[in-house]
Amino acid sequence: MYDSLCSRASPLGLLSEQIDPTTGVFMGNAPQAFSHIGTIASGVNLERARSAAR
């Protein structure tokens, strides 16, 4: 799911407030800082979990 989210970013790497789950169309304001903060925090947590599992 994380890779899918990251692949939906615009060519500049920007995300909007919401992504329609059916069509993948961006909805709301862009760029949205909260989307970026959540994406970065999720990436850090996923990497920590992967490292701990090794």
Contacts in CASP RR format, 6 or more apart in sequence:
PFRMAT RR
TARGET T0000
AUTHOR 0000-0000-0000
METHOD contacts of the structure
MODEL  1
MYDSLCSRASPLGLLSEQIDPTTGVFMGNAPQAFSHIGTIASGVNLERAR
SAAR
2 42 0 8 1.000
2 43 0 8 1.000
2 46 0 8 1.000
5 15 0 8 1.000
5 19 0 8 1.000
5 39 0 8 1.000
6 39 0 8 1.000
8 15 0 8 1.000
8 19 0 8 1.000
8 24 0 8 1.000
8 26 0 8 1.000
9 15 0 8 1.000
10 26 0 8 1.000
10 30 0 8 1.000
14 30 0 8 1.000
14 31 0 8 1.000
15 26 0 8 1.000
15 30 0 8 1.000
15 31 0 8 1.000
15 32 0 8 1.000
15 35 0 8 1.000
15 36 0 8 1.000
15 39 0 8 1.000
16 26 0 8 1.000
16 27 0 8 1.000
16 28 0 8 1.000
16 29 0 8 1.000
16 30 0 8 1.000
16 31 0 8 1.000
16 32 0 8 1.000
16 35 0 8 1.000
17 27 0 8 1.000
17 28 0 8 1.000
17 29 0 8 1.000
17 30 0 8 1.000
17 32 0 8 1.000
17 34 0 8 1.000
17 35 0 8 1.000
18 26 0 8 1.000
18 27 0 8 1.000
18 28 0 8 1.000
19 25 0 8 1.000
19 26 0 8 1.000
19 27 0 8 1.000
20 26 0 8 1.000
20 27 0 8 1.000
END
